Amino acid sequence: MKLLDPKYCPDTKMNVVSDSAFPCLTAMAGRILTPLKNGDIDRILPSLRSSARTLHNAITSVRQAAEWGMGSVQKVYSRLSLPLPYGSYGSGKLRGLCLNNLFRTANFRVRTVAISQIRTTSAGEMEVPAQLSKVGTLF
């Protein structure tokens, strides 16, 4: 229930994206977003289907990017296939330190090598179109 605690998640506009099989409690309604299951779109009012599809596609895109990112870390650091230390040093602090270091070095590698499936997939959506970038140079 940490998602409901303002100490851990102060921005109520932020959500968690999950798999469609993830069980959602009623207390977490609106905080955990899941993609539509097969047949769900038919049960939605026709006037809301377009918005539901857009949200479904956005959730799927975010989840896919996160899975690619995790996969790239596992490929580079095969040590992740081994069990991490647990509870031996200050109730899991060593585990957290290992994960923190792995992700920091993985992020450093992505920035220096500049090869990232997330970047190549999402780069087109984040870039300014050529027509708009030329407008700024005219003034």
Backbone as numpy.savetxt, mean C-alpha at the origin, in Angstrom:
# Nx Ny Nz CAx CAy CAz Cx Cy Cz
-7.34 -2.97 17.44 -8.15 -1.78 17.44 -7.29 -0.51 17.44
-6.00 -0.65 17.12 -5.14 0.52 17.08 -5.55 1.50 15.99
-6.24 1.02 14.95 -6.69 1.93 13.90 -7.70 2.95 14.41
-8.41 2.61 15.45 -9.40 3.53 16.02 -8.79 4.49 17.03
-7.56 4.23 17.47 -6.90 5.05 18.48 -6.25 6.26 17.82
-6.65 7.49 18.17 -6.06 8.68 17.56 -4.56 8.80 17.79
-4.05 8.13 18.82 -2.61 8.17 19.09 -1.83 7.51 17.95
-2.35 6.42 17.41 -1.66 5.68 16.36 -2.08 6.11 14.96
-3.30 6.56 14.82 -3.83 6.95 13.51 -4.65 8.23 13.66
-3.97 9.39 13.75 -4.68 10.63 14.04 -5.54 11.14 12.88
-5.21 10.79 11.67 -5.96 11.28 10.51 -7.09 10.32 10.18
-8.31 10.76 10.36 -9.46 9.88 10.11 -9.68 9.63 8.63
-8.99 10.40 7.75 -9.12 10.18 6.32 -8.23 9.05 5.82
-7.31 8.58 6.66 -6.42 7.50 6.25 -7.08 6.15 6.52
-6.86 5.21 5.62 -7.45 3.89 5.73 -6.40 2.82 5.51
-6.78 1.60 5.78 -5.95 0.43 5.52 -6.58 -0.32 4.37
-5.76 -0.74 3.41 -6.25 -1.52 2.28 -5.94 -2.97 2.55
-6.92 -3.83 2.34 -6.76 -5.24 2.67 -7.28 -6.12 1.54
-7.06 -7.41 1.70 -7.58 -8.40 0.78 -9.08 -8.54 0.99
-9.79 -8.99 -0.03 -11.25 -9.11 0.09 -11.66 -10.19 1.09
-10.75 -11.10 1.42 -11.08 -12.15 2.39 -10.86 -11.71 3.83
-10.34 -10.51 4.04 -10.04 -10.01 5.38 -11.34 -9.76 6.14
-11.49 -10.33 7.34 -12.73 -10.10 8.09 -12.74 -8.69 8.69
-13.79 -7.95 8.45 -13.90 -6.58 8.95 -14.99 -6.51 10.02
-14.60 -6.03 11.19 -15.57 -5.82 12.27 -16.38 -4.56 11.99
-17.55 -4.48 12.55 -18.37 -3.28 12.34 -17.71 -2.05 12.94
-16.90 -2.22 13.98 -16.19 -1.09 14.58 -15.16 -0.50 13.62
-14.69 -1.31 12.68 -13.67 -0.86 11.74 -14.26 -0.42 10.41
-15.57 -0.34 10.31 -16.22 0.06 9.06 -15.70 1.42 8.63
-15.29 1.51 7.39 -14.77 2.75 6.85 -13.28 2.93 7.05
-12.63 2.12 7.88 -11.19 2.23 8.12 -10.41 1.18 7.35
-11.03 0.03 7.07 -10.38 -1.03 6.30 -11.11 -1.15 4.98
-10.41 -0.87 3.88 -11.00 -0.93 2.56 -10.61 -2.24 1.89
-11.58 -2.92 1.32 -11.32 -4.17 0.62 -11.91 -4.08 -0.78
-11.29 -4.77 -1.75 -11.87 -4.76 -3.10 -13.19 -5.54 -3.13
-13.94 -5.32 -4.17 -15.22 -6.01 -4.32 -14.99 -7.49 -4.61
-15.87 -8.31 -4.09 -15.84 -9.73 -4.41 -16.68 -9.97 -5.66
-16.55 -11.17 -6.24 -17.35 -11.51 -7.41 -18.84 -11.41 -7.08
-19.57 -10.73 -7.92 -21.01 -10.59 -7.73 -21.43 -9.39 -6.90
-20.48 -8.74 -6.22 -20.83 -7.57 -5.39 -21.34 -6.41 -6.23
-20.77 -6.23 -7.41 -21.14 -5.08 -8.23 -22.61 -5.14 -8.65
-23.15 -6.35 -8.79 -24.55 -6.50 -9.20 -25.51 -6.10 -8.08
-25.06 -6.16 -6.84 -25.91 -5.82 -5.70 -25.89 -4.34 -5.36
-25.01 -3.59 -6.01 -24.90 -2.15 -5.76 -25.89 -1.42 -6.66
-26.45 -0.34 -6.16 -27.37 0.47 -6.96 -26.70 0.90 -8.26
-27.42 0.86 -9.37 -26.81 1.22 -10.66 -26.17 2.61 -10.66
-26.73 3.55 -9.92 -26.18 4.90 -9.89 -24.84 4.97 -9.16
-24.53 3.97 -8.34 -23.28 3.97 -7.57 -22.22 3.03 -8.14
-22.56 2.27 -9.17 -21.64 1.26 -9.70 -20.35 1.84 -10.24
-20.43 2.97 -10.92 -19.23 3.58 -11.49 -18.25 3.98 -10.38
-18.77 4.59 -9.33 -17.92 4.98 -8.20 -17.35 3.76 -7.49
-18.16 2.71 -7.36 -17.69 1.48 -6.71 -16.58 0.83 -7.53
-16.72 0.84 -8.86 -15.66 0.28 -9.71 -14.38 1.10 -9.59
-14.51 2.42 -9.55 -13.34 3.29 -9.42 -12.62 3.02 -8.11
-13.36 2.92 -7.01 -12.75 2.62 -5.72 -12.12 1.23 -5.73
-12.81 0.26 -6.32 -12.28 -1.11 -6.42 -10.95 -1.12 -7.18
-10.89 -0.40 -8.30 -9.65 -0.34 -9.09 -8.53 0.34 -8.32
-8.86 1.39 -7.57 -7.84 2.09 -6.77 -7.30 1.19 -5.67
-8.17 0.46 -5.00 -7.75 -0.45 -3.93 -6.86 -1.54 -4.51
-7.25 -2.10 -5.64 -6.46 -3.15 -6.29 -5.09 -2.62 -6.69
-5.04 -1.41 -7.22 -3.78 -0.81 -7.64 -2.84 -0.59 -6.46
-3.36 -0.08 -5.35 -2.54 0.16 -4.16 -2.02 -1.16 -3.60
-2.88 -2.17 -3.53 -2.46 -3.48 -3.01 -1.39 -4.09 -3.90
-1.56 -3.98 -5.22 -0.59 -4.55 -6.14 0.77 -3.87 -5.98
0.78 -2.56 -5.83 2.04 -1.84 -5.63 2.71 -2.27 -4.33
1.94 -2.44 -3.27 2.50 -2.89 -1.99 3.07 -4.30 -2.11
2.36 -5.18 -2.80 2.85 -6.55 -2.96 4.12 -6.58 -3.80
4.19 -5.75 -4.85 5.41 -5.67 -5.64 6.58 -5.17 -4.80
6.31 -4.16 -3.98 7.36 -3.63 -3.12 7.88 -4.67 -2.15
6.97 -5.42 -1.54 7.38 -6.48 -0.62 8.15 -7.56 -1.36
7.71 -7.90 -2.57 8.39 -8.92 -3.36 9.80 -8.49 -3.73
9.99 -7.21 -4.04 11.32 -6.75 -4.40 12.26 -6.81 -3.21
11.74 -6.56 -2.02 12.57 -6.66 -0.82 12.95 -8.12 -0.58
12.01 -9.03 -0.74 12.30 -10.45 -0.52 13.28 -11.00 -1.54
13.24 -10.51 -2.78 14.16 -10.99 -3.80 15.58 -10.53 -3.51
15.72 -9.29 -3.09 17.05 -8.75 -2.83 17.63 -9.30 -1.54
16.81 -9.42 -0.52 17.28 -9.87 0.79 16.67 -11.23 1.09
17.33 -12.27 0.63 16.79 -13.62 0.80 16.75 -14.03 2.27
17.41 -13.28 3.12 17.38 -13.61 4.54 15.96 -13.51 5.11
15.11 -12.77 4.42 13.74 -12.65 4.89 13.00 -13.98 4.88
13.52 -14.96 4.16 12.87 -16.27 4.16 13.18 -17.04 5.44
14.17 -16.58 6.19 14.48 -17.20 7.48 13.65 -16.54 8.57
13.34 -17.28 9.64 12.58 -16.66 10.73 13.38 -15.54 11.39
12.71 -14.45 11.68 13.36 -13.34 12.36 13.36 -13.60 13.86
14.31 -12.98 14.59 14.34 -13.17 16.04 13.05 -12.65 16.67
12.63 -13.31 17.70 11.38 -12.91 18.35 11.54 -12.97 19.86
11.30 -11.87 20.52 11.23 -11.83 21.97 12.53 -12.05 22.72
13.64 -12.25 22.03 14.87 -12.53 22.75 15.52 -11.25 23.27
15.23 -10.12 22.66 15.85 -8.86 23.04 14.76 -7.82 23.22
14.35 -7.60 24.44 13.39 -6.54 24.73 12.06 -6.70 24.02
11.47 -7.86 24.10 10.16 -8.20 23.52 10.02 -7.75 22.07
10.90 -8.26 21.25 10.77 -8.04 19.81 11.49 -6.83 19.27
12.27 -6.12 20.07 12.97 -4.94 19.57 13.99 -5.31 18.49
14.63 -6.47 18.65 15.61 -6.90 17.65 14.92 -7.17 16.32
13.75 -7.78 16.37 12.98 -8.04 15.14 12.64 -6.72 14.45
12.17 -5.75 15.20 11.85 -4.45 14.64 13.06 -3.76 14.06
14.20 -3.88 14.74 15.44 -3.29 14.25 15.86 -3.93 12.94
15.76 -5.26 12.86 16.11 -5.98 11.62 15.21 -5.53 10.46
13.91 -5.48 10.70 12.98 -5.06 9.64 13.21 -3.61 9.24
13.46 -2.75 10.21 13.71 -1.34 9.92 14.95 -1.20 9.03
16.02 -1.90 9.38 17.25 -1.83 8.59 17.05 -2.40 7.18
16.33 -3.51 7.08 16.09 -4.11 5.77 15.32 -3.16 4.86
14.28 -2.53 5.37 13.48 -1.65 4.52 14.20 -0.34 4.22
15.01 0.14 5.14 15.80 1.34 4.84 16.81 1.07 3.73
17.50 -0.07 3.82 18.47 -0.40 2.76 17.76 -0.72 1.45
16.59 -1.33 1.51 15.83 -1.61 0.29 15.40 -0.30 -0.37
14.93 0.66 0.41 14.54 1.97 -0.14 15.75 2.69 -0.72
16.89 2.60 -0.04 18.12 3.21 -0.56 18.49 2.58 -1.89
18.38 1.26 -1.98 18.70 0.56 -3.22 17.79 1.00 -4.36
16.49 1.11 -4.09 15.55 1.54 -5.13 15.89 2.94 -5.61
16.26 3.83 -4.69 16.58 5.21 -5.08 17.89 5.29 -5.86
18.87 4.48 -5.51 20.16 4.57 -6.20 20.18 3.79 -7.51
19.55 2.63 -7.55 19.52 1.82 -8.77 18.44 2.33 -9.72
17.39 2.91 -9.17 16.27 3.48 -9.92 15.52 2.43 -10.72
15.48 1.20 -10.22 14.67 0.15 -10.84 13.60 -0.24 -9.83
12.38 0.05 -10.17 11.28 -0.25 -9.27 10.02 -0.50 -10.09
9.37 -1.63 -9.84 8.12 -1.92 -10.56 7.05 -0.90 -10.20
7.06 -0.44 -8.98 6.06 0.55 -8.57 6.27 1.84 -9.35
7.52 2.27 -9.48 7.79 3.52 -10.18 7.42 3.41 -11.65
7.79 2.29 -12.30 7.50 2.17 -13.73 6.01 2.02 -13.99
5.28 1.43 -13.07 3.84 1.25 -13.24 3.09 2.54 -12.97
3.45 3.25 -11.93 2.70 4.43 -11.50 3.28 5.74 -12.02
4.43 5.71 -12.67 5.09 6.94 -13.07 4.24 7.75 -14.04
3.55 7.10 -14.95 2.73 7.82 -15.91 1.61 8.60 -15.26
1.07 8.08 -14.17 -0.03 8.75 -13.48 0.47 9.94 -12.67
1.73 9.90 -12.24 2.23 10.95 -11.36 2.92 12.07 -12.13
3.27 11.86 -13.38 3.98 12.87 -14.14 3.01 13.92 -14.67
3.54 15.12 -14.86 2.74 16.20 -15.43 2.71 15.99 -16.94
1.53 16.03 -17.57 1.45 15.87 -19.02 2.30 16.91 -19.74
2.82 16.55 -20.91 3.72 17.43 -21.66 3.06 18.76 -22.00
1.76 18.74 -22.32 1.07 19.98 -22.68 1.06 20.96 -21.50
0.86 20.46 -20.30 0.82 21.33 -19.12 2.20 21.84 -18.76
3.23 21.02 -18.94 4.58 21.47 -18.59 5.05 22.56 -19.55
4.59 22.54 -20.82 4.95 23.59 -21.78 4.26 24.90 -21.46
3.05 24.83 -20.92 2.30 26.04 -20.58 3.06 26.85 -19.55
3.68 26.18 -18.58 4.42 26.87 -17.53 5.63 27.61 -18.06
6.22 27.14 -19.17 7.42 27.80 -19.71 7.07 29.00 -20.58
5.81 29.14 -20.98 5.41 30.27 -21.82 5.31 31.58 -21.05
5.10 31.51 -19.76 4.89 32.72 -18.97 6.12 33.18 -18.29
